[in-house]
């Protein structure tokens, strides 16, 4: 079936990844896209999200396979490091391309 028959050419936003499109998760994905990894406190400061809110959103992204969460101890203090997986990097790239189509 051609795109014109399905309406995809008329409604390109219908194909946008809704998991990424949520503003808090979009911020997390955007920050992680431009760095190799970031710690939880850095993301909390940059996004302005509370610890609980950020944890909830990163859990959803982790469950989708978009981010990897590494918990460790540094000088006996808990340290959480987050990074995009290859699938997450691909999903964010596709999201960006899809949004560019919508905005054209």
C-alpha positions as a Markdown table, in Angstrom:
| # | Residue | x | y | z |
|---|---|---|---|---|
| 1 | Unk | 0.0 | 0.0 | 0.0 |
| 2 | Unk | 1.5 | 3.4 | -1.0 |
| 3 | Unk | 2.0 | 6.1 | 1.6 |
| 4 | Unk | -0.7 | 8.2 | 0.0 |
| 5 | Unk | -3.2 | 5.4 | 0.4 |
| 6 | Unk | -2.4 | 5.1 | 4.2 |
| 7 | Unk | -2.3 | 8.8 | 4.8 |
| 8 | Unk | 1.3 | 8.8 | 6.0 |
| 9 | Unk | 2.2 | 11.6 | 3.6 |
| 10 | Unk | -0.6 | 13.7 | 5.1 |
| 11 | Unk | 0.1 | 12.9 | 8.7 |
| 12 | Unk | 3.9 | 12.3 | 9.1 |
| 13 | Unk | 3.6 | 12.9 | 12.8 |
| 14 | Unk | 1.7 | 9.6 | 13.2 |
| 15 | Unk | 4.9 | 7.7 | 12.8 |
| 16 | Unk | 6.8 | 9.7 | 15.5 |
| 17 | Unk | 8.1 | 7.6 | 18.5 |
| 18 | Unk | 5.7 | 8.6 | 21.3 |
| 19 | Unk | 8.0 | 7.2 | 23.9 |
| 20 | Unk | 10.7 | 9.7 | 22.9 |
| 21 | Unk | 8.2 | 12.5 | 22.1 |
| 22 | Unk | 7.3 | 13.1 | 25.7 |
| 23 | Unk | 9.1 | 16.3 | 26.7 |
| 24 | Unk | 11.1 | 14.9 | 29.7 |
| 25 | Unk | 12.2 | 11.8 | 27.9 |
| 26 | Unk | 13.0 | 13.9 | 24.8 |
| 27 | Unk | 15.3 | 16.1 | 27.0 |
| 28 | Unk | 17.1 | 13.0 | 28.4 |
| 29 | Unk | 17.5 | 11.5 | 24.9 |
| 30 | Unk | 18.8 | 14.7 | 23.5 |
| 31 | Unk | 21.4 | 15.2 | 26.2 |
| 32 | Unk | 22.6 | 11.6 | 26.0 |
| 33 | Unk | 22.7 | 11.8 | 22.2 |
| 34 | Unk | 25.5 | 14.3 | 22.3 |
| 35 | Unk | 27.7 | 12.7 | 25.0 |
| 36 | Unk | 29.1 | 9.2 | 25.4 |
| 37 | Unk | 27.5 | 9.0 | 28.9 |
| 38 | Unk | 26.2 | 11.2 | 31.7 |
| 39 | Unk | 25.6 | 10.7 | 35.3 |
| 40 | Unk | 22.2 | 10.9 | 37.0 |
| 41 | Unk | 22.9 | 14.1 | 38.9 |
| 42 | Unk | 24.1 | 15.9 | 35.7 |
| 43 | Unk | 20.9 | 14.9 | 33.9 |
| 44 | Unk | 18.9 | 16.0 | 36.9 |
| 45 | Unk | 20.5 | 19.4 | 36.9 |
| 46 | Unk | 20.3 | 19.8 | 33.1 |
| 47 | Unk | 16.7 | 18.8 | 32.7 |
| 48 | Unk | 15.3 | 20.4 | 35.9 |
| 49 | Unk | 13.5 | 17.1 | 36.8 |
| 50 | Unk | 13.3 | 15.8 | 40.3 |
| 51 | Unk | 15.1 | 12.6 | 41.1 |
| 52 | Unk | 11.9 | 10.6 | 41.2 |
| 53 | Unk | 10.6 | 12.0 | 37.9 |
| 54 | Unk | 13.9 | 11.4 | 36.1 |
| 55 | Unk | 14.1 | 7.9 | 37.5 |
| 56 | Unk | 10.6 | 7.1 | 36.2 |
| 57 | Unk | 11.4 | 8.4 | 32.7 |
| 58 | Unk | 14.8 | 6.7 | 32.5 |
| 59 | Unk | 13.2 | 3.4 | 33.6 |
| 60 | Unk | 10.8 | 3.7 | 30.7 |
| 61 | Unk | 13.7 | 4.4 | 28.3 |
| 62 | Unk | 15.7 | 1.5 | 29.7 |
| 63 | Unk | 12.7 | -0.9 | 29.4 |
| 64 | Unk | 12.5 | 0.1 | 25.7 |
| 65 | Unk | 16.1 | -0.7 | 25.2 |
| 66 | Unk | 17.0 | 2.9 | 24.4 |
| 67 | Unk | 19.4 | 3.6 | 27.4 |
| 68 | Unk | 21.7 | 1.6 | 29.5 |
| 69 | Unk | 21.8 | 2.3 | 33.2 |
| 70 | Unk | 25.0 | 1.4 | 35.1 |
| 71 | Unk | 24.9 | 1.6 | 38.9 |
| 72 | Unk | 28.2 | 1.5 | 40.8 |
| 73 | Unk | 29.8 | 2.9 | 43.9 |
| 74 | Unk | 32.5 | 5.6 | 43.7 |
| 75 | Unk | 34.3 | 6.2 | 47.0 |
| 76 | Unk | 31.5 | 4.3 | 48.8 |
| 77 | Unk | 28.8 | 6.6 | 47.3 |
| 78 | Unk | 26.2 | 5.4 | 44.8 |
| 79 | Unk | 26.8 | 6.6 | 41.2 |
| 80 | Unk | 24.5 | 6.1 | 38.3 |
| 81 | Unk | 25.7 | 6.4 | 34.8 |
| 82 | Unk | 23.4 | 6.5 | 31.8 |
| 83 | Unk | 24.2 | 6.1 | 28.1 |
| 84 | Unk | 22.3 | 5.6 | 24.9 |
| 85 | Unk | 22.3 | 2.1 | 23.4 |
| 86 | Unk | 22.8 | 1.6 | 19.7 |
| 87 | Unk | 19.1 | 1.0 | 19.4 |
| 88 | Unk | 18.4 | 4.3 | 21.4 |
| 89 | Unk | 20.8 | 6.2 | 19.2 |
| 90 | Unk | 19.1 | 4.9 | 16.1 |
| 91 | Unk | 15.6 | 5.6 | 17.5 |
| 92 | Unk | 16.6 | 9.2 | 18.4 |
| 93 | Unk | 18.1 | 9.7 | 14.9 |
| 94 | Unk | 14.8 | 8.4 | 13.3 |
| 95 | Unk | 12.8 | 10.7 | 15.7 |
| 96 | Unk | 14.8 | 13.7 | 14.6 |
| 97 | Unk | 14.4 | 12.8 | 10.9 |
| 98 | Unk | 10.7 | 12.3 | 11.4 |
| 99 | Unk | 10.3 | 15.6 | 13.2 |
| 100 | Unk | 12.1 | 17.3 | 10.3 |
| 101 | Unk | 9.6 | 15.8 | 7.9 |
| 102 | Unk | 6.7 | 17.1 | 10.1 |
| 103 | Unk | 8.2 | 20.6 | 10.2 |
| 104 | Unk | 8.7 | 20.8 | 6.4 |
